[in-house]
């Protein structure tokens, strides 16, 4: 089965899905991630729900707080 069929998210949704999953994997609430990253909790919620782009600066902060590669939070530029 192709991964797109098993994981039915659009390219635009993937960064938010990955952010939510990485936060869950680390066992953090949005408030805890906010304190670790310096990003307001409201912005984290909006990024997870694809209402706010993550951007390069926030991707670096989130990656450091969640121990992941920051490129995972950025949409692929095709």
Steps between C-alpha positions, in 0.01 A plus 500: 500500500644843410567717807268771363206259524587402857576859602234711324626852567579769247849646471369813672375299797813291557705755702216545752442126523872441554514773767208348688648151475848609611351683799295191590807276465688719748204495740461877500195721523479810285573706811816300574618527139431872513726537803775288339489676165405856591211486252157606635265208567235654277746503210588134559130412489455699179804330342374153596163582345655650185364846569850650527812410302791376708779693325874449520563677831223312683605174332846537656354574845256209481765262368729580790219456754379173342835349394415476129629637170352848439436417132220268614293806591538673166291427193680351204558759231423327171 
